[in-house]
């Protein structure tokens, strides 16, 4: 018969089991808290994807001892049994001690910030954090629907403006020719239509959404009113010119005030285009009345353009004021020359002044400057209507103003370098044409060469326009050389091919060409640097041709085109060629490397040309004393060069330093 278990021993085992369970629960609770802290740290980390790292071979991790991670159970006390007898049955047994309470880790508050993108797992096999709820990418923007109705409305409005104005022109002109209505009825009907259209446009334009159509109505009404004023002054002669101009200026000012209030550039543009297209039908072509009428319109529109970026309106008003002046410049019967000169000068002044005022607020000031020069074009062809002196004075003053703006316009707001380059080019072209208008075709060549020389000198004082001035002077010089090429070739090969005046002009022109060539070459030297030798050689070769032309022109002009004068000029040219070649060869001795080779080649080439001219041309064309003298002088110069270069060869010959004599032979041992 087995004995009953000892209750004390059973109680001790139960106590040990409870201590072990408590220790394991405490470890699990700590691991859960550590996992929550790790997840919270990953959630607050910035959403930047880490760079992929090369995975190292996994190393076998030795498991840590259990005692390091799990708390050890308390040592069980040794039970010592009493020697006394066991308690009698029925005695109550004390209960075992209660287990300590399990601590609850604190729960972190929910994350309220922006949800970053989930990072990559920190190591292979690690659990990826959960992606927070919410859109990962912003929703694509919604496309605004196309305003098809607005586009169709604008097209219909433009068509309506054109057709309505054609009807007004037919009412005022063709109906008058057919005698359908009395003049008073026609003009009154046009005025009533203009008032109705403008009033309807103002009433509709109270709402900004409808101002596109309202602008078309107002523009149609304004142009209709201007047509009525123009018909009353030019066709029926009811209004004097002054009253018509004042009335038309008032109408234009009112329409531009509406455009400024609505901030609508296209209202003025529509009115301007309509005036350009239809107003010549009312005046039966380009007349002085139409020119003054459109000049007033352009001047009145300038006030509303100041301070605004309305480049299109400026272009329309400038073209409207310029076209009648161009038409008047080629019509000899329209107005007097004095009237043409006054209106043309006022139009050109308005264009330049408008450009100066509008470049400050324009987003494309270069285009504004170009548009401002359009009214200067009628002045360039004013020689058809004005005498040469008057046209030359007007163009000269215009050129001076443009050059002053180009060189001194740095203080003008908005006048950047590109704008001033435009004014510089306009001033140069106007100045050249001014001299040509004053002195004729011969003066044109002289004007080109003189302008090139002046620009080359002013290069040092042009500031940031130095390079444009230099380029302009080179281009003008090239044009002048082309212009002088034909008379120069005629003078060199045909003894009596030019008249007395042409010879004098050729003498002055060739001398100006030599001066301008030297000035332009001098202006390029500081920036040429390594290419200065090439530049000097090219300029020297060109100057030789000019020297030949100058010598022959002086000889023929001084002797009245005689044969001796022609021969003397050719002799001097040949001697000049040889002298220039000698200078180049002497200069080459002071240079080194590529520069020396270039100068030496140029000098020998010039001397070769001189010798070829001596035997192929001078030997047959020259006679007597001139032939003897040119051969002796050229021979002496060549002898002198030979002596000089023969003495300098041992110094410059690199072979002079080399050892001479037999080459020693090294014998091996």
C-alpha positions as CSV (number, residue, x, y, z in Angstrom):
1,X,0.0,0.0,0.0
2,X,1.6,3.3,-1.2
3,X,1.9,6.2,1.2
4,X,0.1,9.5,0.5
5,X,2.2,12.5,-1.0
6,X,3.5,15.0,1.4
7,X,1.4,18.2,1.1
8,X,4.4,20.4,1.8
9,X,6.4,19.0,-1.0
10,X,3.4,19.4,-3.4
11,X,3.1,23.0,-2.4
12,X,6.8,23.6,-3.0
13,X,6.6,22.2,-6.5
14,X,3.5,24.4,-7.3
15,X,5.4,27.4,-6.0
16,X,8.4,26.7,-8.3
17,X,6.1,26.4,-11.4
18,X,4.4,29.7,-10.6
19,X,7.7,31.5,-10.3
20,X,8.9,30.1,-13.7
21,X,5.6,31.1,-15.4
22,X,5.9,34.6,-13.9
23,X,9.5,35.0,-15.2
24,X,8.5,33.9,-18.8
25,X,5.6,36.3,-18.8
26,X,7.8,39.2,-17.7
27,X,10.3,38.4,-20.6
28,X,7.4,38.2,-23.2
29,X,6.1,41.6,-21.9
30,X,9.5,43.2,-22.3
31,X,9.9,41.8,-25.9
32,X,6.5,43.2,-26.9
33,X,7.4,46.7,-25.5
34,X,10.7,46.6,-27.4
35,X,8.9,45.7,-30.6
36,X,6.5,48.6,-30.2
37,X,9.3,51.0,-29.7
38,X,11.1,49.8,-32.8
39,X,7.9,50.1,-34.9
40,X,7.3,53.6,-33.6
41,X,10.9,54.6,-34.5
42,X,10.5,53.3,-38.0
43,X,7.3,55.2,-38.5
44,X,9.0,58.5,-37.5
45,X,12.0,58.0,-39.8
46,X,12.2,60.3,-43.0
47,X,10.8,58.6,-46.1
48,X,14.1,58.2,-47.9
49,X,14.9,54.9,-49.4
50,X,18.3,53.6,-48.1
51,X,20.9,52.8,-50.6
52,X,21.1,49.1,-51.3
53,X,24.1,47.6,-49.4
54,X,25.9,44.5,-50.4
55,X,24.8,41.6,-48.3
56,X,27.6,40.0,-46.4
57,X,27.6,36.3,-46.0
58,X,25.6,35.3,-43.0
59,X,27.7,34.4,-40.0
60,X,26.5,31.7,-37.7
61,X,25.5,33.4,-34.5
62,X,26.0,31.4,-31.4
63,X,23.0,31.4,-29.2
64,X,23.3,33.3,-26.1
65,X,23.1,31.4,-22.9
66,X,19.6,31.1,-21.5
67,X,20.6,32.7,-18.2
68,X,21.5,35.9,-20.0
69,X,18.0,36.4,-21.5
70,X,15.7,34.7,-19.0
71,X,15.6,35.6,-15.3
72,X,16.6,32.7,-13.1
73,X,14.1,31.3,-10.7
74,X,14.7,32.0,-7.1
75,X,16.5,29.1,-5.3
76,X,14.2,26.8,-3.7
77,X,14.5,26.8,0.0
78,X,15.6,23.6,1.6
79,X,12.9,22.0,3.5
80,X,13.8,20.6,6.7
81,X,11.3,18.2,8.1
82,X,10.6,18.5,11.8
83,X,11.1,15.6,14.0
84,X,7.8,16.2,15.5
85,X,4.9,14.1,14.4
86,X,2.8,15.2,11.5
87,X,-0.2,17.3,12.2
88,X,-3.3,15.3,12.7
89,X,-5.6,14.9,9.8
90,X,-8.0,17.8,9.3
91,X,-5.5,20.5,10.2
92,X,-5.8,23.4,7.6
93,X,-2.7,24.0,5.3
94,X,-1.5,27.6,4.7
95,X,-2.0,28.7,1.0
96,X,1.0,29.4,-1.2
97,X,2.2,33.0,-1.6
98,X,0.4,34.9,-4.5
99,X,2.4,35.6,-7.7
100,X,3.4,39.2,-8.3
101,X,1.2,41.2,-10.7
102,X,2.3,41.3,-14.4
103,X,3.4,44.8,-15.4
104,X,1.6,46.3,-18.4
105,X,3.9,48.3,-20.7
106,X,2.8,51.9,-21.7
107,X,1.1,52.1,-25.0
108,X,2.6,55.0,-27.2
109,X,0.1,57.6,-28.5
110,X,-1.1,57.3,-32.1
111,X,1.1,59.0,-34.7
112,X,-0.5,62.2,-35.9
113,X,2.1,63.5,-38.4
114,X,2.4,63.0,-42.1
115,X,2.7,59.4,-43.2
116,X,6.1,58.8,-44.8
117,X,6.7,56.1,-47.3
118,X,7.5,52.7,-45.8
119,X,11.3,52.1,-45.8
120,X,13.0,48.9,-46.9
121,X,13.4,46.1,-44.4
122,X,16.5,46.8,-42.3
123,X,17.8,43.2,-42.8
124,X,16.7,40.1,-44.7
125,X,13.9,38.3,-43.1
126,X,12.8,41.2,-40.8
127,X,9.1,42.0,-40.8
128,X,8.2,45.1,-42.9
129,X,6.3,47.8,-41.1
130,X,2.7,48.2,-42.1
131,X,2.0,51.0,-44.6
132,X,-0.3,53.6,-43.0
133,X,-3.6,54.3,-44.5
134,X,-4.0,57.2,-46.9
135,X,-3.1,58.1,-50.5
136,X,0.6,57.4,-51.3
137,X,0.6,59.9,-54.3
138,X,-1.3,63.2,-54.8
139,X,-4.2,63.0,-57.1
140,X,-3.5,64.2,-60.6
141,X,-4.7,67.8,-61.3
142,X,-7.9,68.1,-63.1
143,X,-7.6,69.6,-66.6
144,X,-9.6,72.7,-67.1
145,X,-12.2,72.2,-69.8
146,X,-11.5,74.0,-73.0
147,X,-13.4,77.2,-73.4
148,X,-14.7,76.4,-76.9
149,X,-17.5,78.9,-76.6
150,X,-15.1,81.8,-76.0
151,X,-13.0,80.9,-79.0
152,X,-16.1,80.7,-81.2
153,X,-17.4,83.9,-79.8
154,X,-14.2,85.8,-80.6
155,X,-14.2,84.4,-84.2
156,X,-17.8,85.5,-84.7
157,X,-17.1,88.9,-83.2
158,X,-14.2,89.6,-85.5
159,X,-16.2,88.6,-88.5
160,X,-19.1,90.8,-87.3
161,X,-16.7,93.8,-86.9
162,X,-15.4,93.4,-90.4
163,X,-18.7,92.9,-92.1
164,X,-20.3,95.8,-90.1
165,X,-17.5,98.2,-91.0
166,X,-17.7,97.2,-94.7
167,X,-21.4,98.1,-94.5
168,X,-20.5,101.5,-93.0
169,X,-18.0,102.2,-95.7
170,X,-20.6,101.3,-98.3
171,X,-23.1,103.6,-96.7
172,X,-20.7,106.6,-96.6
173,X,-19.0,106.1,-100.0
174,X,-20.9,104.0,-102.5
175,X,-24.3,105.1,-101.4
176,X,-23.1,108.7,-102.0
177,X,-21.9,107.9,-105.5
178,X,-25.2,106.2,-106.3
179,X,-27.3,109.0,-104.8
180,X,-29.4,106.6,-102.7
181,X,-29.7,108.8,-99.6
182,X,-29.0,112.4,-98.7
183,X,-25.6,113.1,-97.2
184,X,-27.2,114.2,-93.9
185,X,-29.1,110.9,-93.6
186,X,-26.0,108.8,-94.3
187,X,-23.8,110.5,-91.8
188,X,-26.6,110.7,-89.2
189,X,-27.3,107.0,-89.7
190,X,-23.6,106.2,-89.1
191,X,-23.5,108.3,-86.0
192,X,-26.6,106.6,-84.6
193,X,-25.2,103.2,-85.4
194,X,-21.9,104.1,-83.7
195,X,-23.6,105.3,-80.5
196,X,-25.8,102.2,-80.4
197,X,-22.9,99.8,-80.8
198,X,-20.7,101.6,-78.3
199,X,-23.6,101.9,-75.8
200,X,-24.4,98.2,-76.1
201,X,-20.8,97.2,-75.6
202,X,-20.5,99.3,-72.5
203,X,-23.7,97.8,-71.1
204,X,-22.7,94.2,-71.8
205,X,-19.2,94.8,-70.6
206,X,-20.3,95.5,-67.0
207,X,-19.7,91.8,-66.4
208,X,-16.0,90.8,-66.9
209,X,-17.0,87.4,-68.4
210,X,-18.7,89.1,-71.4
211,X,-16.0,91.7,-72.1
212,X,-14.6,89.9,-75.1
213,X,-17.8,90.4,-77.1
214,X,-18.3,93.8,-75.5
215,X,-14.8,94.9,-76.7
216,X,-15.8,94.0,-80.3
217,X,-19.0,96.1,-80.0
218,X,-17.2,99.1,-78.6
219,X,-14.4,98.9,-81.2
220,X,-16.9,98.7,-84.0
221,X,-18.8,101.8,-82.6
222,X,-15.6,103.8,-82.2
223,X,-14.3,103.0,-85.8
224,X,-17.8,103.8,-87.2
225,X,-17.7,107.2,-85.4
226,X,-14.2,107.9,-86.7
227,X,-15.4,107.1,-90.2
228,X,-18.3,109.5,-89.9
229,X,-15.9,112.3,-88.8
230,X,-13.6,111.5,-91.6
231,X,-16.4,111.5,-94.2
232,X,-17.7,114.8,-92.8
233,X,-14.3,116.4,-93.1
234,X,-12.9,114.9,-96.3
235,X,-15.9,114.0,-98.5
236,X,-18.6,116.5,-97.6
237,X,-16.3,119.2,-96.2
238,X,-18.7,120.1,-93.4
239,X,-15.9,120.2,-90.7
240,X,-12.7,122.1,-90.9
241,X,-9.5,120.0,-90.4
242,X,-8.9,121.3,-86.9
243,X,-12.4,120.5,-85.7
244,X,-12.2,117.1,-87.3
245,X,-8.9,116.3,-85.6
246,X,-10.1,117.4,-82.2
247,X,-13.3,115.4,-82.5
248,X,-11.5,112.3,-83.7
249,X,-9.0,112.6,-80.9
250,X,-11.8,112.8,-78.4
251,X,-13.4,109.7,-79.7
252,X,-10.1,107.8,-79.7
253,X,-9.4,109.0,-76.1
254,X,-12.8,107.7,-75.0
255,X,-12.2,104.3,-76.5
256,X,-8.8,104.0,-75.0
257,X,-10.1,105.0,-71.6
258,X,-12.5,102.1,-71.8
259,X,-9.6,99.8,-72.8
260,X,-7.6,101.0,-69.8
261,X,-10.6,100.5,-67.5
262,X,-11.2,97.0,-68.8
263,X,-7.5,96.3,-69.1
264,X,-8.2,95.1,-72.6
265,X,-5.4,95.7,-75.2
266,X,-7.4,94.0,-77.9
267,X,-10.1,96.7,-77.9
268,X,-7.5,99.2,-79.2
269,X,-5.9,96.7,-81.5
270,X,-9.3,95.9,-83.2
271,X,-9.9,99.6,-83.7
272,X,-6.4,100.2,-85.1
273,X,-6.6,97.3,-87.5
274,X,-10.0,98.5,-88.8
275,X,-8.6,102.0,-89.3
276,X,-5.6,100.6,-91.3
277,X,-7.8,98.5,-93.5
278,X,-10.8,100.7,-94.2
279,X,-9.9,104.4,-93.8
280,X,-8.0,104.7,-97.1
281,X,-11.4,103.9,-98.9
282,X,-12.9,107.0,-97.3
283,X,-10.1,109.3,-98.4
284,X,-9.6,107.6,-101.9
285,X,-6.0,106.6,-101.1
286,X,-3.2,108.0,-99.0
287,X,-3.8,111.7,-98.5
288,X,-2.4,114.3,-96.2
289,X,-5.7,114.3,-94.3
290,X,-5.5,110.6,-93.7
291,X,-1.8,110.9,-92.5
292,X,-2.7,113.7,-90.0
293,X,-5.8,111.8,-88.9
294,X,-3.9,108.6,-88.1
295,X,-1.0,110.5,-86.6
296,X,-3.5,112.0,-84.1
297,X,-4.9,108.5,-83.4
298,X,-1.3,107.1,-82.7
299,X,-0.5,110.1,-80.4
300,X,-3.7,109.7,-78.5
301,X,-3.1,106.0,-78.0
302,X,0.3,106.6,-76.4
303,X,-1.2,107.9,-73.2
304,X,-2.9,104.6,-72.4
305,X,0.2,102.5,-73.3
306,X,2.6,104.1,-70.8
307,X,3.1,101.8,-67.9
308,X,1.6,98.8,-69.6
309,X,3.1,95.9,-71.6
310,X,0.9,96.4,-74.6
311,X,3.4,95.8,-77.4
312,X,0.8,94.7,-79.9
313,X,-1.2,97.9,-79.6
314,X,2.1,99.9,-80.0
315,X,2.9,98.0,-83.2
316,X,-0.6,98.6,-84.7
317,X,-0.7,102.3,-83.9
318,X,2.8,102.8,-85.3
319,X,2.0,101.0,-88.5
320,X,-1.2,103.0,-88.8
321,X,0.8,106.2,-88.6
322,X,3.6,105.1,-90.9
323,X,1.7,103.7,-93.9
324,X,0.2,107.0,-95.1
325,X,3.7,108.7,-94.9
326,X,5.2,105.9,-97.0
327,X,2.4,106.4,-99.5
328,X,2.9,110.1,-99.6
329,X,6.7,109.7,-100.1
330,X,6.2,108.2,-103.5
331,X,3.2,110.4,-104.6
332,X,4.4,113.7,-105.9
333,X,0.9,115.2,-106.1
334,X,-0.3,114.6,-102.6
335,X,0.4,117.6,-100.4
336,X,3.3,120.0,-100.6
337,X,6.9,119.1,-99.8
338,X,6.7,121.3,-96.7
339,X,3.6,119.5,-95.4
340,X,5.2,116.2,-96.1
341,X,8.4,117.2,-94.3
342,X,6.4,118.4,-91.2
343,X,4.2,115.3,-91.0
344,X,7.1,112.9,-91.6
345,X,9.2,114.5,-88.9
346,X,6.4,114.4,-86.4
347,X,5.7,110.8,-87.1
348,X,9.4,109.8,-86.8
349,X,9.6,111.8,-83.5
350,X,6.5,110.1,-82.2
351,X,7.9,106.7,-82.9
352,X,11.3,107.3,-81.3
353,X,9.8,109.0,-78.2
354,X,7.1,106.3,-77.8
355,X,9.9,103.6,-77.9
356,X,11.8,105.5,-75.2
357,X,8.8,105.7,-73.0
358,X,7.6,102.1,-73.5
359,X,10.9,100.1,-73.2
360,X,10.7,100.5,-69.4
361,X,7.6,98.3,-68.9
362,X,7.8,96.1,-72.0
363,X,8.7,92.4,-71.6
364,X,10.5,92.5,-75.1
365,X,12.2,96.0,-75.2
366,X,14.2,95.0,-78.3
367,X,11.0,94.6,-80.3
368,X,9.7,97.9,-79.0
369,X,12.9,99.6,-80.2
370,X,12.6,98.1,-83.6
371,X,9.0,99.1,-83.9
372,X,9.9,102.6,-82.9
373,X,12.2,102.9,-85.9
374,X,9.5,102.1,-88.4
375,X,8.4,105.8,-88.8
376,X,12.0,106.6,-89.7
377,X,11.7,104.6,-92.9
378,X,9.7,107.3,-94.8
379,X,12.5,109.7,-94.1
380,X,15.0,107.4,-95.8
381,X,13.1,107.7,-99.1
382,X,12.2,111.4,-98.6
383,X,14.5,112.3,-101.5
384,X,11.5,111.7,-103.9
385,X,9.6,114.6,-102.3
386,X,12.3,116.8,-100.9
387,X,15.4,118.4,-102.3
388,X,18.7,117.0,-101.4
389,X,19.7,119.6,-98.9
390,X,16.5,119.5,-96.9
391,X,16.4,115.7,-96.9
392,X,20.1,115.6,-95.8
393,X,19.5,118.0,-92.9
394,X,16.4,116.1,-91.7
395,X,18.2,112.7,-91.9
396,X,21.3,114.1,-90.3
397,X,19.4,115.4,-87.3
398,X,17.6,112.0,-87.0
399,X,20.9,110.2,-87.1
400,X,22.4,112.4,-84.5
401,X,19.4,111.8,-82.2
402,X,19.6,108.0,-82.6
403,X,23.4,108.0,-82.1
404,X,23.0,110.1,-78.9
405,X,20.4,107.6,-77.6
406,X,22.7,104.7,-78.4
407,X,25.8,106.1,-76.7
408,X,24.2,108.0,-73.9
409,X,21.0,106.0,-73.3
410,X,22.4,104.0,-70.3
411,X,20.4,106.3,-67.9
412,X,17.2,105.6,-69.7
413,X,15.1,102.9,-67.9
414,X,14.7,99.7,-69.8
415,X,17.3,100.7,-72.5
416,X,19.5,97.7,-72.3
417,X,22.4,96.9,-74.6
418,X,20.3,95.3,-77.3
419,X,18.0,98.3,-77.5
420,X,20.9,100.7,-77.8
421,X,22.5,98.5,-80.5
422,X,19.3,98.9,-82.5
423,X,19.5,102.7,-82.1
424,X,23.2,102.6,-83.1
425,X,22.5,100.7,-86.3
426,X,19.6,103.0,-87.1
427,X,21.7,106.1,-86.5
428,X,24.6,104.8,-88.8
429,X,22.3,103.9,-91.6
430,X,20.4,107.2,-91.4
431,X,23.7,109.2,-91.3
432,X,25.1,107.4,-94.4
433,X,21.8,108.1,-96.3
434,X,21.9,111.7,-95.1
435,X,25.2,112.3,-96.8
436,X,24.1,110.4,-99.9
437,X,20.9,112.5,-100.1
438,X,22.9,115.7,-99.7
439,X,25.8,114.9,-102.1
440,X,24.3,112.3,-104.5
441,X,25.7,108.9,-105.5
442,X,29.3,110.0,-105.2
443,X,28.7,111.2,-101.7
444,X,27.3,107.8,-100.7
445,X,30.7,106.1,-101.1
446,X,32.5,108.9,-99.3
447,X,29.8,108.7,-96.5
448,X,30.4,105.0,-96.1
449,X,34.2,105.4,-95.7
450,X,33.9,108.5,-93.5
451,X,31.4,106.8,-91.2
452,X,33.7,103.8,-90.9
453,X,36.6,106.0,-89.8
454,X,34.4,107.9,-87.3
455,X,33.0,104.7,-85.8
456,X,36.5,103.2,-85.5
457,X,37.7,106.3,-83.5
458,X,34.6,106.3,-81.3
459,X,35.2,102.6,-80.3
460,X,37.3,103.7,-77.4
461,X,34.5,105.8,-75.9
462,X,31.5,103.5,-76.6
463,X,31.6,101.6,-73.2
464,X,29.6,98.4,-73.4
465,X,28.8,99.1,-77.1
466,X,32.5,98.9,-78.1
467,X,32.2,95.5,-79.8
468,X,29.0,96.5,-81.7
469,X,30.6,99.8,-82.8
470,X,33.7,97.9,-84.0
471,X,31.6,95.4,-86.0
472,X,29.5,98.1,-87.5
473,X,32.6,100.1,-88.6
474,X,34.0,96.9,-90.2
475,X,30.7,96.3,-92.1
476,X,30.5,99.9,-93.2
477,X,34.2,99.8,-94.4
478,X,33.5,96.7,-96.4
479,X,30.6,98.3,-98.1
480,X,32.7,101.4,-98.9
481,X,35.5,99.3,-100.4
482,X,32.9,97.5,-102.6
483,X,31.5,100.8,-103.7
484,X,35.0,102.2,-104.6
485,X,36.1,99.0,-106.4
486,X,34.5,99.7,-109.8
487,X,35.8,103.2,-110.3
488,X,39.2,102.2,-108.9
489,X,39.6,99.3,-111.3
490,X,38.6,101.6,-114.2
491,X,41.2,104.2,-113.2
492,X,44.0,101.6,-112.9
493,X,43.4,99.9,-116.3
494,X,41.8,102.6,-118.5
495,X,43.6,105.9,-118.7
496,X,40.7,108.0,-119.8
497,X,37.9,106.0,-118.4
498,X,36.8,108.5,-115.7
499,X,35.9,112.2,-115.9
500,X,37.4,115.0,-113.9
501,X,34.8,114.9,-111.1
502,X,35.1,111.1,-110.8
503,X,38.9,111.3,-110.5
504,X,38.6,113.9,-107.7
505,X,36.0,111.7,-105.9
506,X,38.3,108.7,-106.4
507,X,41.3,110.5,-104.9
508,X,39.2,111.6,-101.8
509,X,37.6,108.1,-101.5
510,X,40.8,106.2,-101.7
511,X,42.5,108.4,-99.2
512,X,39.4,108.0,-96.9
513,X,39.6,104.3,-97.4
514,X,43.2,104.1,-96.4
515,X,42.4,106.2,-93.2
516,X,39.4,104.1,-92.4
517,X,41.3,100.8,-93.0
518,X,44.0,101.9,-90.6
519,X,41.5,103.1,-88.0
520,X,39.5,99.9,-88.1
521,X,42.6,97.7,-87.9
522,X,43.8,99.7,-85.0
523,X,40.5,99.3,-83.2
524,X,40.7,95.5,-83.6
525,X,44.3,95.1,-82.4
526,X,43.7,95.1,-78.6
527,X,41.2,92.3,-78.9
528,X,42.9,90.4,-81.7
529,X,45.9,89.3,-79.5
530,X,47.3,86.2,-81.2
531,X,45.6,87.0,-84.5
532,X,47.1,90.5,-84.7
533,X,49.7,89.5,-87.2
534,X,47.1,88.0,-89.5
535,X,45.0,91.2,-89.2
536,X,48.0,93.4,-90.0
537,X,48.9,91.3,-93.0
538,X,45.4,91.4,-94.4
539,X,45.1,95.1,-93.9
540,X,48.5,95.7,-95.5
541,X,47.6,93.7,-98.6
542,X,44.3,95.7,-99.0
543,X,46.1,99.0,-98.5
544,X,48.5,98.2,-101.3
545,X,45.6,98.0,-103.8
546,X,44.3,101.3,-102.4
547,X,47.7,102.9,-102.7
548,X,47.8,101.9,-106.4
549,X,44.3,103.4,-106.9
550,X,45.3,106.6,-105.1
551,X,48.6,107.0,-107.0
552,X,46.9,106.6,-110.4
553,X,43.9,108.8,-109.4
554,X,46.2,111.6,-108.2
555,X,48.4,111.4,-111.4
556,X,45.4,111.5,-113.8
557,X,43.6,114.2,-111.8
558,X,46.6,116.4,-111.5
559,X,47.4,116.3,-115.3
560,X,43.8,116.2,-116.6
561,X,43.9,112.6,-117.6
562,X,47.2,112.8,-119.6
563,X,49.3,109.8,-120.4
564,X,52.3,111.1,-118.4
565,X,50.1,111.4,-115.3
566,X,48.9,107.9,-115.7
567,X,52.4,106.5,-116.1
568,X,53.7,108.5,-113.1
569,X,50.9,107.0,-111.0
570,X,51.7,103.5,-112.1
571,X,55.4,104.0,-111.4
572,X,54.7,105.3,-107.9
573,X,52.4,102.3,-107.3
574,X,55.1,99.8,-108.3
575,X,57.7,101.5,-106.1
576,X,55.2,101.6,-103.3
577,X,54.6,97.8,-103.6
578,X,58.4,97.1,-103.3
579,X,58.8,99.5,-100.4
580,X,55.9,97.8,-98.6
581,X,57.4,94.4,-99.2
582,X,60.8,95.6,-97.9
583,X,59.1,96.9,-94.7
584,X,57.4,93.5,-94.2
585,X,60.6,91.6,-94.6
586,X,62.5,93.9,-92.2
587,X,59.7,93.6,-89.7
588,X,59.7,89.8,-90.0
589,X,63.3,89.7,-88.6
590,X,62.0,90.8,-85.2
591,X,59.3,88.1,-85.1
592,X,59.5,84.5,-84.1
593,X,57.8,81.2,-85.0
594,X,54.5,81.5,-86.8
595,X,54.3,85.3,-86.8
596,X,57.7,85.5,-88.5
597,X,56.7,83.0,-91.1
598,X,53.5,84.9,-91.9
599,X,55.1,88.3,-92.2
600,X,58.0,86.8,-94.3
601,X,55.5,85.1,-96.6
602,X,53.5,88.3,-97.0
603,X,56.6,90.4,-97.7
604,X,57.8,88.0,-100.4
605,X,54.4,87.8,-101.9
606,X,54.1,91.6,-102.2
607,X,57.6,91.8,-103.8
608,X,56.7,89.0,-106.1
609,X,53.5,90.9,-107.2
610,X,55.6,94.1,-107.7
611,X,58.2,92.3,-109.8
612,X,55.4,90.6,-111.9
613,X,53.7,94.0,-112.4
614,X,57.1,95.5,-113.4
615,X,57.7,93.0,-116.2
616,X,54.1,92.3,-117.3
617,X,52.5,95.7,-117.1
618,X,55.0,98.5,-116.5
619,X,57.5,97.3,-119.2
620,X,54.8,97.8,-121.8
621,X,52.7,100.6,-120.3
622,X,55.5,102.9,-119.1
623,X,57.9,104.5,-121.5
624,X,61.0,106.7,-121.5
625,X,62.1,108.2,-118.1
626,X,59.3,106.4,-116.1
627,X,60.4,102.9,-117.2
628,X,64.1,103.6,-116.5
629,X,63.4,105.1,-113.1
630,X,61.1,102.3,-111.9
631,X,63.5,99.6,-112.9
632,X,66.5,101.3,-111.2
633,X,64.6,102.0,-107.9
634,X,63.1,98.5,-107.7
635,X,66.5,96.9,-108.4
636,X,68.3,99.0,-105.7
637,X,65.6,98.1,-103.1
638,X,66.0,94.4,-103.9
639,X,69.8,94.6,-103.7
640,X,69.6,96.3,-100.3
641,X,67.2,93.6,-99.0
642,X,69.5,90.9,-100.3
643,X,72.5,92.4,-98.4
644,X,70.5,92.7,-95.2
645,X,69.2,89.2,-95.2
646,X,72.5,87.7,-96.2
647,X,74.2,89.2,-93.1
648,X,71.4,88.0,-90.8
649,X,71.2,84.4,-92.0
650,X,74.1,83.1,-89.9
651,X,72.5,84.5,-86.8
652,X,69.0,83.0,-87.4
653,X,70.1,79.8,-89.0
654,X,69.7,77.0,-86.3
655,X,72.3,74.9,-88.1
656,X,75.0,77.5,-87.3
657,X,75.4,76.1,-83.8
658,X,75.8,72.5,-85.0
659,X,79.3,71.0,-85.0
660,X,81.0,70.7,-88.4
661,X,83.6,68.3,-89.7
662,X,83.6,64.6,-89.9
663,X,81.4,62.6,-87.5
664,X,83.5,60.9,-84.9
665,X,83.3,57.1,-84.9
666,X,83.0,55.4,-81.6
667,X,85.0,52.2,-81.5
668,X,83.9,49.5,-79.2
669,X,86.3,47.7,-76.9
